[in-house]
Amino acid sequence: MNKPRPVHAPMAQFPVVDDCLQVGGIPLTRLAARIGRTPFYAYDRRLLQERVELLRGKLPAAVQLHYAVKANPMPALVSAMASLVDGLDVASLGELRIALDSGMDSREISFAGPGKQPVELAAAIAAGITLNMESEREMETIARLAAAQGIRPRVALRLNPDFELKSSGMKMGGGPKPFGVDAERAPDLLRRSGELELDFQGFHIYTGSQNLRAEAIVEAQNQSLELALRLAEQAPGPVRLLNIGGGFGIPYFPGDTPLDLEPIGANLERWLPTVHARQPQAKVVIELGRYLVGEAGIYVAEVIDRKVSRGQVFLITNGGLHHHLAASGNFGQVVRKNYPVVVGNRVLGQEREVVNVVGPLCTPLDVLAERMELARAEVGDLIVVFQSGAYGLSASPLGFLSHPSPAEVLV
Ligand SMILES: *Cc1c(COP(=O)(O)O)cnc(C)c1O
């Protein structure tokens, strides 16, 4: 009944000194004292940098790297990313403001997402960024709003491809979708775009998210490049942008293995001469959110109470589902699995026990760890949830139960 759940691979990106986790070179307990309150999210600058370096090393130098702000829009983190990557992708006006504040060149910012409103489109046009067009109506609206501003806006066509990203955590292309324009409708739309005052840049294809299988990503990239190069022949001008999405996943659960970048890099290397021959001005862009920032962040909550109910130990913390929906298992998971969790101030603690870590919300959904073997924790100890740098704070229902919001730091 109280059988422990499968064990995670160790999270080696954060060192442990004297049994205490270190973030950005600072012991977790000291960081907590510095912040002055729990719960909090902490992101490690060095890990962001190392992740970009890893990608730069494995992918061809000519492939451009964009950060998808949706994964973590904390302004300080976006600014840090802006100095590391080649461009930023945003999906709302709020994200656009953060991206512009980061100092990223506006020409290297793109804006995707269905249902962009005229006020959002007008702001994006004024900012001089690239608008990823999601429908025929949106294209006409952009042309009209841009004419009123006397600007020839940079646009790209987001395609809903005629294939899917296999074994992806979340599919966002193929079949009927609200995202982009069905590939078979693209020729008509491209013809029409040539009649409008639009500065056509190229194509955007985003097939899905959280994929740990390199072969599936390679296959989707092959199909994306084939489709984009085929449609490029009907584009109103030379294609300068081929954004083939990303979907690179990170390991969250026991048994997950890290994505192998080798075959992805080799495949893109093979493609570059073909791309160059067919569209000499086109740059290939990969846009990544989770893969860039997910492993660089932790969520930290404090143990407020410790109780035993019918043989099971419950550590009750001041953090939970309202701050970290994904770790509670309620952000798209079909079967709830534990994120990697440790007691941050006694990581390897000699005394171990199987516990449930829960939050303060009056709902059985508020679980951070279920039947996990951890060091024995007492009131005041710090529970750490790893792999929390992406889709954490901004992807959580902060208002639910009206508790305070967590702090956020970049160290
Ligand atoms: C969500 C999203 C991303 C980022 O996805 P990750 O899985 O975090 O890499 C990139 N591009 C688009 C269009 C998205 O909607």
Ligand as a Chemical Component Dictionary entry (heavy atoms), coordinates in Angstrom:
data_LIG
# 
_chem_comp.id                   LIG 
_chem_comp.type                 NON-POLYMER 
_chem_comp.pdbx_formal_charge   0 
_chem_comp.three_letter_code    LIG 
# 
loop_
_chem_comp_atom.comp_id 
_chem_comp_atom.atom_id 
_chem_comp_atom.alt_atom_id 
_chem_comp_atom.type_symbol 
_chem_comp_atom.charge 
_chem_comp_atom.model_Cartn_x 
_chem_comp_atom.model_Cartn_y 
_chem_comp_atom.model_Cartn_z 
_chem_comp_atom.pdbx_ordinal 
LIG C1 C1 C 0 4.968  26.564 -26.813 1  
LIG C2 C2 C 0 5.683  26.884 -28.047 2  
LIG C3 C3 C 0 7.077  26.748 -28.109 3  
LIG C4 C4 C 0 7.910  26.247 -26.975 4  
LIG O1 O1 O 0 7.718  24.889 -26.752 5  
LIG P1 P1 P 0 8.723  24.093 -25.822 6  
LIG O2 O2 O 0 8.144  22.737 -25.702 7  
LIG O3 O3 O 0 8.752  24.809 -24.512 8  
LIG O4 O4 O 0 10.055 24.091 -26.461 9  
LIG C5 C5 C 0 7.692  27.110 -29.280 10 
LIG N1 N1 N 0 6.991  27.563 -30.333 11 
LIG C6 C6 C 0 5.653  27.696 -30.312 12 
LIG C7 C7 C 0 4.942  28.190 -31.491 13 
LIG C8 C8 C 0 4.955  27.349 -29.164 14 
LIG O5 O5 O 0 3.632  27.482 -29.150 15 
# 
loop_
_chem_comp_bond.comp_id 
_chem_comp_bond.atom_id_1 
_chem_comp_bond.atom_id_2 
_chem_comp_bond.value_order 
_chem_comp_bond.pdbx_ordinal 
LIG C1 C2 SING 1  
LIG C2 C3 SING 2  
LIG C2 C8 DOUB 3  
LIG C3 C4 SING 4  
LIG C3 C5 DOUB 5  
LIG C4 O1 SING 6  
LIG O1 P1 SING 7  
LIG P1 O2 DOUB 8  
LIG P1 O3 SING 9  
LIG P1 O4 SING 10 
LIG C5 N1 SING 11 
LIG N1 C6 DOUB 12 
LIG C6 C7 SING 13 
LIG C6 C8 SING 14 
LIG C8 O5 SING 15 
# 
